[in-house]
Amino acid sequence: MAVATTGWSCKKPPPAGEAGAASPVTVASAGAGAVPMAQPAVENTRRRVDPIGQDPLLAAAKTRLDAGDVEGFASLVLAAPLPPERAARAAYLAGMWLSTSGRPDAAAAAFDRATQGAALAEPASYHAALELVKASRLPEAAERAARVQSTRPYLPEARLVVADAALAAGSRDEAKRLYQQHVKGLSGAQKSRPVRWADVSVRLAKMIAESEPKEARQLLRRVVVEAPVFARTSGAFELHA
């Protein structure tokens, strides 16, 4: 869902995508190789960001954004003397713009500011984690993601950020534990599948192929049957054969 920016002539940040989709972000960790990190699309929280275009304190920021100066916009928004909750919403919006303009470090800092607002604390932590992943700052990404404890739909995806970061850092046991927790209960109805279930199933199957071959085969079979297109592109067909 796009951010509401009533009164603004500038374009809105592009939507992150459809729910459940994942655009992998590949990062490299010494000794761990390249690990595809998910950048899930969860944007329901954009509803909580109030329009700020008519706020006189942010008039100059609006002008910067109209001119395409995202960094200037973010700088003015973050410096505006707003009440705490409104400042948090403004920081969240600044983080979104910085993210879509390819500035992950600055976006993460803005989202960190947004966590000071109670309503956005967990969603902002989640988005900060995603930006830190893109900046290859994996330990910090895992720390931000671990702050998400209750807010859905962010909780399952935040857990995967921690798992992916653990795998990239070489902590295979921790990654395995979190992946298994994520796909637990997959034998239920298809409509209850968690986000990235097929990707995580294949990744987990590869990790436990020797130690737990029966579970690995069950995971691969489910992907082959329920997600045949992904099975072909991920190598699940070959692994299951």
C-alpha positions in Angstrom: 0.0 0.0 0.0 1.4 3.4 -0.9 2.1 6.0 1.7 -0.6 8.6 1.9 0.9 12.0 1.0 -2.1 14.2 0.6 -1.2 17.6 -0.9 2.1 16.4 -2.3 2.8 16.7 -6.0 5.7 14.3 -5.9 5.4 10.6 -6.8 4.8 8.1 -4.0 7.3 5.4 -3.1 6.7 2.4 -5.3 4.9 -0.5 -3.6 7.2 -3.2 -2.4 5.3 -6.0 -4.2 2.6 -8.6 -3.5 2.2 -10.1 -0.1 4.3 -13.2 0.3 6.7 -12.4 -2.5 10.4 -12.2 -1.8 13.1 -10.3 -3.7 16.4 -11.9 -2.8 19.2 -9.7 -1.8 22.6 -11.5 -2.0 25.2 -10.7 0.5 28.6 -12.2 1.0 30.1 -13.2 4.4 33.7 -14.3 4.8 33.9 -18.0 4.8 30.2 -18.4 4.3 29.8 -17.6 0.5 26.9 -15.8 -0.9 23.6 -16.2 0.9 20.4 -14.9 -0.7 18.6 -12.6 1.8 14.9 -12.1 1.5 13.5 -8.6 1.2 9.8 -9.5 1.8 7.0 -7.2 0.8 5.0 -6.3 3.9 3.6 -2.8 3.8 0.3 -2.8 5.8 2.0 -0.4 8.3 2.1 2.3 5.7 -1.5 3.0 6.7 -0.2 4.2 10.0 1.9 7.0 8.4 -0.2 10.2 8.4 0.0 12.7 5.5 2.7 15.2 6.3 2.5 17.3 3.1 0.5 20.1 4.6 2.5 20.5 7.8 4.2 23.9 7.7 7.2 22.5 9.5 7.8 20.2 6.5 7.1 22.6 3.7 10.8 22.9 2.8 11.1 19.1 2.9 8.2 18.8 0.4 10.1 21.2 -2.0 13.2 19.0 -1.7 11.3 15.9 -2.5 9.5 17.5 -5.5 12.9 18.3 -6.9 14.0 14.7 -6.5 16.4 15.4 -3.6 15.5 12.4 -1.4 18.5 12.9 1.0 17.7 16.6 1.5 14.1 15.7 2.1 15.0 13.0 4.7 17.5 15.4 6.4 14.8 18.1 6.9 12.1 15.6 8.0 14.4 14.1 10.6 15.4 17.5 11.9 11.9 18.9 12.1 10.7 19.7 15.7 7.7 17.4 15.7 5.9 15.7 18.6 7.4 12.2 19.4 4.8 10.1 17.7 4.5 12.3 14.6 8.3 12.5 14.4 8.4 8.7 14.4 5.9 8.6 11.5 7.8 11.2 9.6 11.1 9.2 10.1 9.3 6.0 8.9 8.3 7.8 5.7 11.8 9.1 5.3 13.1 5.6 5.7 10.8 4.4 2.9 12.0 7.0 0.5 15.6 6.4 1.3 15.1 2.7 0.8 13.5 3.0 -2.6 16.3 5.4 -3.7 19.0 2.8 -2.9 20.4 4.3 0.3 20.3 1.4 2.8 22.5 2.8 5.5 20.6 6.1 5.7 17.3 4.3 5.5 18.2 2.0 8.4 19.1 5.1 10.5 15.8 6.7 9.7 13.9 3.5 10.6 15.9 3.4 13.8 14.5 6.8 14.6 11.0 5.6 13.8 11.2 2.9 16.5 10.9 5.7 19.1 7.2 5.8 18.3 5.2 3.1 20.0 2.9 2.4 17.1 5.8 1.8 14.6 8.4 0.3 16.9 8.3 -3.3 15.6 7.6 -2.5 11.9 10.4 0.1 11.9 12.8 -2.4 13.5 11.8 -4.9 10.8 12.5 -2.5 8.0 15.8 -1.4 9.6 16.8 -5.0 9.5 16.1 -5.3 5.8 18.1 -2.2 5.0 21.0 -3.4 7.2 20.9 -6.7 5.2 21.3 -4.8 2.0 24.2 -2.9 3.5 25.9 -6.3 4.5 25.7 -5.3 8.2 24.4 -8.7 9.2 24.9 -8.8 13.0 23.1 -5.5 13.2 20.3 -6.7 11.0 19.8 -9.8 13.1 19.7 -7.6 16.3 17.0 -5.3 14.7 14.9 -8.3 13.5 15.1 -9.9 16.9 13.2 -6.9 18.3 10.1 -8.0 16.4 8.2 -10.2 18.9 4.5 -9.8 18.3 3.5 -7.7 15.2 2.1 -9.7 12.3 2.8 -10.1 9.4 6.3 -9.0 10.3 7.1 -11.6 12.8 7.7 -14.7 10.5 9.7 -12.6 8.1 11.8 -11.0 10.8 12.6 -14.5 12.1 13.9 -15.3 8.6 16.1 -12.3 8.5 17.7 -13.6 11.7 18.0 -17.1 10.2 19.6 -15.9 7.0 22.0 -13.7 8.9 23.0 -16.6 11.1 23.6 -18.8 8.0 25.7 -16.1 6.4 27.8 -15.8 9.5 28.4 -19.6 9.6 26.0 -20.3 12.5 24.4 -23.3 10.8 22.8 -24.8 13.9 21.0 -21.5 14.7 19.9 -21.1 11.1 18.7 -24.7 11.0 16.7 -24.2 14.3 15.0 -21.1 13.0 14.3 -22.6 9.5 12.7 -25.7 11.2 10.6 -23.5 13.4 9.4 -21.6 10.3 8.3 -24.7 8.4 6.9 -26.5 11.4 3.4 -27.8 10.7 3.6 -27.7 6.9 1.6 -30.9 6.7 -1.6 -28.8 7.2 -3.8 -27.2 4.6 -2.1 -25.5 1.7 -3.6 -22.1 2.4 -1.8 -21.9 5.7 1.7 -22.0 4.2 4.1 -19.4 5.7 5.9 -16.9 3.7 8.9 -18.2 1.7 8.0 -21.8 2.8 9.3 -23.3 -0.5 12.6 -21.5 -0.4 13.1 -22.3 3.3 12.2 -25.9 2.7 14.7 -26.4 0.0 17.4 -24.6 1.9 16.7 -26.6 5.0 16.6 -29.9 3.1 20.1 -29.2 1.8 21.3 -28.5 5.3 19.9 -31.8 6.8 20.2 -34.1 3.8 22.8 -36.3 5.5 21.8 -36.0 9.1 18.0 -36.2 8.7 17.4 -37.6 5.2 13.8 -38.6 5.9 12.8 -35.0 6.9 14.8 -33.6 4.0 13.0 -35.8 1.5 9.6 -34.8 2.9 10.4 -31.2 2.6 11.5 -31.6 -1.0 8.5 -33.7 -2.0 6.2 -31.0 -0.7 7.9 -28.4 -2.8 7.8 -30.6 -5.9 4.1 -31.3 -5.5 2.9 -27.9 -4.4 5.4 -25.5 -6.0 6.6 -27.3 -9.2 7.8 -24.1 -10.9 10.0 -23.1 -7.9 11.1 -26.8 -7.7 12.5 -26.6 -11.2 14.4 -23.3 -10.6 15.7 -24.2 -7.1 17.0 -27.6 -7.9 14.4 -29.4 -5.7 13.5 -31.8 -8.5 17.1 -33.0 -8.9 17.6 -33.3 -5.1 14.3 -35.2 -4.7 15.0 -37.6 -7.5 
